[in-house]
Amino acid sequence: MKKNATQLGDESLANAFRELMEVVINMREMGVELKQVQHAPEFTYLLTPKQFDRIKRLCREKGWLVPNQRGILIDLHAIAHPLDSRESKDNCTPEEALQILINAYCAYSQIGLNKPKYAQSIIFNTGRKVRVGQTSYYALAVVKVCEEGPRRYLAPVTAYHATEAKLRNIR
């Protein structure tokens, strides 16, 4: 059966996250700090026009800087932080952490506010759940607005899994 553009995009995104996760795990196993890695792989997650419009609207409503670029750079640090946090705090396996990232950064994901934080938004997926241990959760990614000269962009903060109750509080 032939895959449509959305399926191909989802598969490509999952592969990109998987490749970066492998590099992070290999560097960790070899004892190499990520800041020492030269020519590290990276990619840009492009928000859908609807996701980007929602983030811009939330930023305007809150009086925050409004991003003028819809890409989110996903590098080794964007993978390592959620991986380390989920492993240490929640006993997640690397595969579970990978699934959280893949499902949070998705064209179907919605946008909300990270209410206790300044200039941070949440990207969350209510259509697909991730399994952590024996329980199903929703995947969330936290991004923040950064400024570098005329560029105002979104940068990853972390990613995690959450219950439906936590998700209701975010929306």
GUKE-647965 format. One line per field, with one value per residue (C-alpha): residue number from 1; residue in one letter; z, x, y. Coordinates in nm, 3 decimals, always signed. Layout:
BEGIN
num	[NUM;...]
residuo	[A;...]
Z	[Z;...]
X	[X;...]
Y	[Y;...]
//
This chain:
BEGIN
num	[1;2;3;4;5;6;7;8;9;10;11;12;13;14;15;16;17;18;19;20;21;22;23;24;25;26;27;28;29;30;31;32;33;34;35;36;37;38;39;40;41;42;43;44;45;46;47;48;49;50;51;52;53;54;55;56;57;58;59;60;61;62;63;64;65;66;67;68;69;70;71;72;73;74;75;76;77;78;79;80;81;82;83;84;85;86;87;88;89;90;91;92;93;94;95;96;97;98;99;100;101;102;103;104;105;106;107;108;109;110;111;112;113;114;115;116;117;118;119;120;121;122;123;124;125;126;127;128;129;130;131;132;133;134;135;136;137;138;139;140;141;142;143;144;145;146;147;148;149;150;151;152;153;154;155;156;157;158;159;160;161;162;163;164;165;166;167;168;169;170;171]
residuo	[M;K;K;N;A;T;Q;L;G;D;E;S;L;A;N;A;F;R;E;L;M;E;V;V;I;N;M;R;E;M;G;V;E;L;K;Q;V;Q;H;A;P;E;F;T;Y;L;L;T;P;K;Q;F;D;R;I;K;R;L;C;R;E;K;G;W;L;V;P;N;Q;R;G;I;L;I;D;L;H;A;I;A;H;P;L;D;S;R;E;S;K;D;N;C;T;P;E;E;A;L;Q;I;L;I;N;A;Y;C;A;Y;S;Q;I;G;L;N;K;P;K;Y;A;Q;S;I;I;F;N;T;G;R;K;V;R;V;G;Q;T;S;Y;Y;A;L;A;V;V;K;V;C;E;E;G;P;R;R;Y;L;A;P;V;T;A;Y;H;A;T;E;A;K;L;R;N;I;R]
Z	[+0.000;-0.099;+0.180;+0.161;+0.227;+0.592;+0.657;+0.481;+0.682;+1.011;+0.921;+0.820;+1.140;+1.350;+1.168;+1.229;+1.602;+1.610;+1.444;+1.689;+1.983;+1.867;+1.851;+2.202;+2.344;+2.166;+2.290;+2.643;+2.632;+2.508;+2.778;+2.529;+2.635;+2.373;+2.359;+2.234;+1.939;+1.615;+1.305;+1.506;+1.316;+1.360;+1.188;+1.199;+1.293;+1.101;+1.281;+1.065;+0.966;+1.216;+1.499;+1.420;+1.407;+1.746;+1.906;+1.760;+1.889;+2.239;+2.244;+2.138;+2.401;+2.672;+2.553;+2.480;+2.188;+1.883;+1.690;+1.326;+1.233;+1.241;+1.267;+1.589;+1.577;+1.707;+1.796;+2.030;+2.336;+2.241;+2.258;+2.553;+2.803;+2.773;+2.757;+3.074;+3.257;+3.167;+3.254;+3.592;+3.701;+3.549;+3.479;+3.110;+2.863;+2.571;+2.342;+2.562;+2.564;+2.186;+2.148;+2.366;+2.134;+1.815;+1.931;+2.078;+1.765;+1.527;+1.266;+1.465;+1.790;+1.946;+2.112;+2.468;+2.739;+2.991;+3.255;+3.534;+3.298;+3.113;+2.732;+2.709;+2.509;+2.509;+2.201;+2.288;+2.104;+2.202;+1.905;+1.987;+2.324;+2.433;+2.658;+2.957;+3.156;+3.161;+3.138;+2.841;+2.847;+2.622;+2.481;+2.538;+2.430;+2.592;+2.373;+2.456;+2.256;+2.203;+2.036;+1.846;+1.661;+1.435;+1.471;+1.716;+1.722;+1.926;+2.106;+2.273;+2.653;+2.729;+2.651;+2.882;+2.920;+3.102;+3.216;+3.071;+3.388;+3.345;+2.980;+3.066;+3.295;+3.010;+2.752]
X	[+0.000;+0.135;+0.190;+0.045;+0.247;+0.145;+0.249;+0.581;+0.637;+0.558;+0.794;+1.074;+1.035;+1.045;+1.361;+1.527;+1.450;+1.569;+1.902;+1.968;+1.875;+2.129;+2.403;+2.317;+2.321;+2.648;+2.819;+2.698;+2.824;+3.165;+3.180;+3.185;+3.016;+2.772;+2.936;+3.251;+3.077;+3.177;+2.956;+2.669;+2.353;+2.047;+1.720;+1.443;+1.088;+0.857;+0.537;+0.229;+0.082;-0.201;+0.043;+0.258;-0.046;-0.161;+0.180;+0.200;-0.149;-0.066;+0.253;+0.067;-0.204;+0.060;+0.271;+0.569;+0.806;+0.631;+0.839;+0.908;+1.043;+0.833;+1.116;+1.233;+1.595;+1.624;+1.984;+2.160;+2.076;+1.706;+1.719;+1.957;+1.768;+1.433;+1.612;+1.812;+1.515;+1.273;+1.527;+1.619;+1.278;+1.039;+1.247;+1.165;+1.359;+1.530;+1.258;+0.984;+1.162;+1.196;+0.823;+0.746;+0.954;+0.812;+0.454;+0.490;+0.646;+0.372;+0.162;-0.149;-0.024;-0.200;-0.052;-0.111;+0.059;+0.308;+0.118;+0.375;+0.654;+0.720;+0.728;+0.690;+0.439;+0.344;+0.307;+0.085;-0.068;-0.417;-0.453;-0.178;-0.078;+0.259;+0.309;+0.538;+0.561;+0.210;+0.029;-0.071;+0.001;-0.006;+0.321;+0.416;+0.707;+0.790;+0.933;+1.036;+1.067;+1.427;+1.569;+1.895;+1.923;+1.617;+1.543;+1.272;+1.244;+1.124;+1.376;+1.308;+1.313;+1.210;+0.956;+0.758;+0.448;+0.136;-0.201;-0.527;-0.590;-0.261;-0.340;-0.682;-0.508;-0.281;-0.554]
Y	[+0.000;+0.339;+0.591;+0.940;+1.258;+1.274;+0.915;+0.972;+1.290;+1.115;+0.831;+1.069;+1.270;+0.952;+0.842;+1.179;+1.162;+0.799;+0.887;+1.172;+0.950;+0.691;+0.956;+1.082;+0.730;+0.642;+0.960;+0.893;+0.533;+0.654;+0.923;+1.211;+1.533;+1.659;+2.001;+1.828;+1.663;+1.830;+1.829;+1.688;+1.601;+1.818;+1.894;+2.151;+2.064;+2.296;+2.384;+2.363;+2.700;+2.639;+2.556;+2.861;+3.093;+2.962;+3.020;+3.371;+3.450;+3.321;+3.529;+3.845;+3.784;+3.746;+4.041;+3.814;+3.829;+3.689;+3.435;+3.519;+3.175;+2.861;+2.611;+2.449;+2.333;+1.978;+1.902;+1.660;+1.871;+1.874;+1.494;+1.452;+1.664;+1.483;+1.147;+1.213;+1.364;+1.088;+0.817;+0.968;+1.101;+0.848;+0.536;+0.564;+0.356;+0.532;+0.391;+0.540;+0.878;+0.855;+0.789;+1.093;+1.313;+1.163;+1.200;+1.549;+1.699;+1.604;+1.781;+1.677;+1.830;+2.124;+2.432;+2.555;+2.760;+2.634;+2.830;+2.854;+2.968;+3.293;+3.282;+2.906;+2.711;+2.348;+2.133;+1.839;+1.550;+1.436;+1.204;+0.957;+0.824;+0.692;+0.395;+0.440;+0.123;-0.018;+0.316;+0.532;+0.904;+1.206;+1.339;+1.702;+1.919;+2.251;+2.528;+2.882;+3.202;+3.316;+3.624;+3.658;+3.987;+4.015;+3.642;+3.541;+3.167;+2.873;+2.655;+2.320;+2.313;+1.955;+1.686;+1.463;+1.250;+1.365;+1.241;+1.363;+1.566;+1.754;+1.811;+1.956;+2.204;+2.316;+2.370]
//
